[in-house]
C-alpha cells in the first residue's frame, strides 16, 4: 500500500512518497493513502466565545457559527480551547482555508482515482500538535518555521496555535536576515496590540530550521523575543534540525485533532476504515466462536458441528463485507446533482466579480492614512437566486441592500446582486483626537474618490456627530479606536476596475 504526502502552498505544490523517508515524485504517481499539509497565507484562525451548552445543542451551535464564519469554503474545523473569560462561556478556535477551489482542483482527480485522503491539516496545527505531544504546552511561545512558502510565525497558547502568520522575505528588497528580523518584530508588535501578551514581556521563541538565515536569526537581538533551544522529544523527530520534514513525519503518523477536509474529500478514507472494522469484526467473531467451541467440546461430533457453524458464520460475514465494500466503492452521484452543481458554478462563482480591483481601490485609503490599521476584511457577494436564504451580509449589513425604486439613477434588473468589502480594524491610540479625526477624514476622502463605490461607515474611530464635540469610538476598550467600513458597488454586477482613478 503506497502512502504519500502532498504539500500545498501559493509558492509550491510538492508530492512525496513516504517510504523510509520523503522522496519527491511526479504528480502522476498514484497512492492508496494521502496526507495533505496546507501552508497558505490565507489560512484564518479566529477565537470565538460561545455560551456554554451541553450535548447536541453545543455541537449544533458550533457547526452553525463555523459555517457563518467560513461561508466561502468547506475546508474548516473547530477546536475547543477551554473555558472563556466570561462566566458560563466556552472559547473555541475556528480554522479555515478560503482557497477551497485551488485545493479541490488538486484533490478531486486523486479522489476520483480512489486515493484515500486521510487529512488536510495546516502547518500551524502540526506545530501545536508537536508541542502537545512533546509535553511543552504549558507556556506561551512563538515558533519560527521556514517553509517553501516563506517563514511562518506560529503563536501557541494553551497548547493550541491561535495566531499564524506567513511572511515571504524573498519578495522584499532587503537582505534576507534583515527582512526576517523586521517581520519577527512586526509579529511581536501585533501580539502586543492584540493583547495576546502583555506589552513589554519577552516572548520565548523557538526557531525550527537549520538553514543559514535561521541560524543567524537566533544570534540577533530582537525586541520582545527570547530565543530558546527547542527540546527533543522521545518518539518525535527534531524540528530544530529537520524543520518542516519533522512535521511531515508527524502528519503521516498522527495528523492531530484539527482536520479541515470535508467528508466528500475523505470518502475513500472512511471506506478503508470501514473495511478494516469489518475485517476486525470477522476475526473477533471467529475467535469468540472458537473459544465457545473449546468450552463445549465433548466429542468429535460436537466439534465438527461447531466447526460447521463457524464456517457458515465466516462465509456470511465475508459476503456481507464484500457487499458493503462494493456499495461504498461503487457509489456515484446522480445527474441531477451534477446539473445543480454546474448551475451553481455558473450563477455563483463564474459570474462573481474579481477581488483584485477592490483591494487596489481600498489600498488608497490606507496609503494616505497610515494610522488606520487593518485587522480583517470580509468579501461578500449576494446570491443571484431569487429565494436565497443564506443570510450573507445580514450580520454586518455589508453589502448594503439594493432597494428597488431607490433614487440612485440606475435601473434595477432581475437577478442583480451587490458585492461588498467589509474593512475592520483600529486606529493608533497614541494619536490625539484631532490627529485621529484628520486621519479619518483623509481615509474616507480617499475611498470616496471612486464614483462606482459606495462607502458606508458602520463604526468610526472618531465621532463628530454630537454638536461639534469630538469623541472616541464606542469600542469595548477606551484605549482602542475601532472602525468598520463597508465598501459597496453602486451598480450591481458592475466592474470596479472601471471606477479606479488612473
Residue pairs with C-beta under 8 A, 6 or more apart in sequence:
1 32
1 33
2 17
2 19
2 29
2 30
2 31
2 32
2 33
3 17
3 18
3 19
3 31
3 32
3 33
3 34
3 35
3 252
4 15
4 16
4 17
4 18
4 25
4 29
4 31
4 33
4 34
4 35
5 15
5 16
5 18
5 22
5 34
5 35
5 36
5 37
5 248
5 251
5 252
6 13
6 14
6 15
6 16
6 34
6 35
6 36
6 37
6 106
7 13
7 14
7 15
7 16
7 37
7 39
7 148
7 248
8 36
8 37
8 38
8 39
8 40
8 102
8 103
8 106
9 38
9 39
9 40
9 147
9 148
9 149
10 40
10 41
10 149
11 148
11 149
11 150
11 168
12 148
12 149
13 27
13 106
14 24
14 148
15 24
15 25
15 26
15 27
15 29
16 22
16 23
16 24
16 25
16 248
17 23
17 25
17 29
17 31
18 252
22 245
22 248
22 249
30 113
30 115
31 110
31 115
32 114
32 115
32 116
33 115
33 116
33 118
33 269
33 272
34 110
34 115
34 116
34 117
34 118
35 117
35 118
35 119
35 121
35 251
35 252
35 255
36 103
36 107
36 117
36 119
36 120
36 121
36 261
37 121
37 122
37 123
37 126
37 247
37 248
37 251
38 75
38 97
38 103
38 120
38 121
38 122
38 123
38 260
39 122
39 123
39 147
39 148
39 149
39 152
39 166
40 97
40 99
40 122
40 149
40 166
41 149
41 150
41 166
41 168
42 97
42 98
42 99
43 95
43 96
43 97
43 122
43 124
43 164
43 166
44 70
44 94
44 95
44 96
44 97
44 98
45 93
45 94
45 95
45 124
45 161
45 162
45 163
45 164
46 69
46 93
46 94
46 96
47 81
47 91
47 92
47 93
47 94
47 162
48 65
48 69
48 91
48 92
48 93
48 94
49 84
49 85
49 86
49 89
49 90
49 91
49 92
50 58
50 61
50 62
50 65
50 84
50 89
50 90
50 91
50 92
51 61
51 88
51 89
51 90
52 58
52 88
52 89
52 90
53 61
58 90
62 78
62 92
63 78
65 78
65 92
65 94
66 76
66 77
66 78
66 94
67 76
68 391
68 395
69 76
69 94
69 96
70 76
70 94
70 96
70 98
71 390
71 392
72 98
72 100
72 379
73 96
73 97
73 98
73 99
73 100
74 100
74 262
74 264
75 96
75 97
75 99
75 100
75 103
75 120
75 260
75 261
75 262
76 94
76 95
76 96
76 97
76 260
77 94
77 95
77 96
77 258
77 259
77 260
78 92
78 93
78 94
78 95
79 92
79 93
79 95
79 160
79 257
79 258
80 90
80 91
80 92
80 93
81 90
81 91
81 92
81 93
81 158
81 160
81 162
82 90
82 91
82 158
83 89
83 90
83 91
84 90
84 91
85 91
93 160
93 161
93 162
95 122
95 124
95 125
95 258
95 260
96 260
97 103
97 120
97 122
97 260
101 349
103 120
104 265
107 117
107 120
107 261
107 265
110 117
111 117
111 264
111 265
111 267
111 268
114 268
114 329
115 268
116 266
116 268
116 269
116 271
116 272
117 261
117 265
117 266
117 268
117 269
118 255
118 266
118 269
119 251
119 255
119 259
119 260
119 261
119 266
120 259
120 260
120 261
120 265
121 251
121 255
121 256
121 258
121 259
121 260
122 164
122 258
122 260
123 145
123 147
123 152
123 154
123 164
123 244
123 247
124 152
124 154
124 161
124 164
125 161
125 256
125 257
125 258
126 247
126 250
126 251
126 255
126 256
127 143
127 145
127 154
127 156
127 161
127 208
127 247
128 154
128 156
128 159
128 160
128 161
128 256
129 250
129 254
129 255
129 256
129 257
129 258
130 233
130 236
130 239
130 246
130 247
130 250
131 137
131 141
131 143
131 156
131 159
132 159
133 233
133 235
133 236
133 250
133 254
134 231
134 233
134 236
135 233
136 231
136 233
137 156
137 158
137 159
138 159
139 204
140 155
140 156
140 157
140 197
140 203
140 204
141 155
141 156
141 203
141 204
141 205
141 206
141 228
142 153
142 154
142 155
142 156
142 187
142 188
142 191
142 203
142 204
142 205
142 206
142 225
143 152
143 153
143 154
143 155
143 156
143 205
143 206
143 208
144 151
144 152
144 153
144 184
144 205
144 206
144 207
144 208
144 209
144 214
144 217
145 151
145 152
145 153
145 154
145 208
145 209
145 239
145 243
145 244
145 247
146 152
146 208
146 209
146 211
146 213
146 214
146 243
146 244
147 166
147 244
148 244
149 166
149 168
150 166
150 167
150 168
150 169
150 170
151 166
151 167
151 168
151 169
151 180
151 183
152 164
152 165
152 166
152 167
153 163
153 164
153 165
153 166
153 167
153 183
153 184
153 187
154 161
154 163
154 164
154 165
155 161
155 162
155 163
155 164
155 187
155 191
155 196
156 162
157 196
162 196
163 187
163 190
163 191
163 194
163 196
165 187
165 190
167 179
167 180
167 183
169 176
169 179
169 180
169 183
170 176
172 179
174 182
176 213
177 213
177 216
177 217
177 220
180 213
180 217
181 217
181 220
181 222
184 217
184 222
184 225
185 222
185 223
185 224
188 203
188 222
188 223
188 224
188 225
189 224
191 197
191 203
192 199
192 224
193 373
193 426
197 203
200 224
201 224
202 224
202 225
202 226
203 224
203 225
203 226
204 226
204 228
205 225
205 226
205 227
205 228
206 227
206 228
206 229
206 230
206 240
207 214
207 217
207 218
207 227
207 230
207 240
208 214
208 230
208 239
208 240
208 243
208 244
208 246
209 240
209 243
210 240
210 241
210 242
210 243
211 243
214 243
217 227
218 227
229 240
230 238
230 239
230 240
232 238
232 240
236 246
236 250
237 245
237 246
237 249
237 250
238 246
239 246
239 247
250 256
263 270
267 331
270 328
271 325
271 328
271 329
274 324
274 328
275 321
275 325
278 317
278 320
278 321
278 324
278 325
279 321
281 317
282 314
282 317
282 318
282 321
285 313
285 314
285 317
286 310
286 313
286 314
289 306
289 309
289 310
289 313
290 310
292 306
293 303
293 306
293 307
293 310
296 302
296 306
297 303
297 306
347 384
347 385
348 383
348 384
351 384
351 493
352 381
352 419
353 381
353 419
353 489
353 493
353 495
353 496
354 496
354 497
355 379
355 421
357 495
357 496
357 497
357 500
358 379
358 419
358 421
358 487
358 496
360 500
361 447
361 450
361 453
361 487
361 496
361 499
361 500
362 377
362 421
362 423
362 447
362 487
364 446
364 447
364 449
365 372
365 443
365 444
365 446
365 447
366 372
366 374
366 443
367 446
368 442
368 443
368 445
368 446
369 439
369 440
369 442
369 443
369 446
371 427
371 428
371 431
371 435
371 436
371 439
372 425
372 427
372 439
372 443
372 461
372 483
373 425
373 426
373 427
373 428
374 423
374 424
374 425
375 424
375 425
375 426
376 424
376 425
377 421
377 422
377 423
377 424
378 396
378 398
378 421
378 422
378 424
379 419
379 420
379 421
380 392
380 393
380 398
380 399
380 419
380 420
380 421
380 422
381 392
381 399
381 417
381 418
381 419
381 420
382 388
382 392
382 393
382 399
382 417
382 418
382 419
383 390
383 392
383 417
384 415
384 417
386 414
386 415
393 399
393 420
396 422
396 458
396 484
396 486
397 458
397 486
398 420
398 421
398 422
398 456
398 458
398 486
398 488
399 418
399 419
399 420
399 486
399 488
399 489
400 418
400 420
400 454
400 456
400 486
400 488
401 418
402 412
402 416
402 417
402 418
402 492
404 412
405 412
408 490
410 490
410 491
412 492
413 492
416 492
416 493
417 492
417 493
418 488
418 489
418 492
419 488
419 489
419 492
420 486
420 487
420 488
420 489
421 486
421 487
421 488
422 458
422 484
422 485
422 486
423 483
423 484
423 485
423 486
423 487
424 482
424 483
424 484
425 482
425 483
426 461
426 480
426 481
426 482
426 483
427 436
427 439
427 440
427 461
427 462
427 481
427 483
428 436
429 479
429 480
429 481
431 439
433 462
433 470
433 471
433 472
434 470
436 461
436 462
436 472
436 481
437 462
437 464
437 470
439 461
440 460
440 461
440 462
440 483
444 455
444 457
444 485
447 453
447 455
447 485
447 487
448 455
449 501
450 496
450 499
450 500
450 501
451 490
451 499
452 489
452 490
452 491
452 494
452 496
452 498
452 499
453 487
453 488
453 489
453 490
453 496
453 499
454 487
454 488
454 489
454 490
455 485
455 486
455 487
456 485
456 486
456 487
456 488
457 483
457 484
457 485
458 484
458 485
458 486
459 473
459 474
459 475
459 482
459 483
459 484
460 473
460 483
461 472
461 473
461 481
461 482
461 483
462 470
462 471
462 472
462 473
462 481
463 470
463 471
463 472
463 473
463 474
464 470
464 471
472 478
472 481
473 481
473 482
473 483
475 481
475 482
489 496
